[in-house]
Amino acid sequence: MRRLLHIALTVIAILACQGCKDDSTSVVKHPTNPEEVPTMTTTDVQTVISDSGHTRYRINAKVWNMYEEAQHPHWTFPQGVTCEELDNNYQTTSTLKCDSAYFDKEYNLWTLTGNVRITNPNGDVVLTDELMWDQHQHKLYSEAFIHIEKQGRIIEGYGYESNEKLTTYTLRQVEAIFPIDERRMPHPGSGNAAPSPPPAAPPKPVQPGQPGRPGQPTQENR
């Protein structure tokens, strides 16, 4: 009887071990697409990026998605990003803001979209809807409409290329140049409209014999 009990306990132990083994190998794996599912998502980000061993940029973002396992590793910032360039004393020298951003890690290339705004210490401002930032070549460029405020005047056009400091730039197709104090509204597509001007005063009545009757243009000698 004792021997039968021992055999029974042995059989139960073996079955229990087999059951444990089956459980350990029956874990269901759920494969994910690394092109669509981020390796990591971080919210309310405040971080710094180094270049050549020096801290050069400070980044703030609501959402930061990292696709490290994708064929082309990249980051996305779907709710916008603010980037500050820092000098050797960690003081901000330039700022960059946009509604969303894509960073290609292989090429160190940023694609910035939606209400892109860049400023530098000289007070220069660049507004556009799309801008590329090549950190390898240290340049900015865009084929979208560009609104530039620089040295007391506004320049608008297409085909923009500049260094990171915004100190030198080219604009292949210039659409307009005018003094900055005219407060001309930026291009509607830029998403950065200036305040609307106040309503014009009603025209004064024209006395008989005076030039400029209502409905007719007034000519001026220049």
Order of alpha helices (4+ residues) and beta strands (2+ residues): alpha-beta-beta-beta-beta-beta-beta-beta-beta-beta-beta-beta-beta
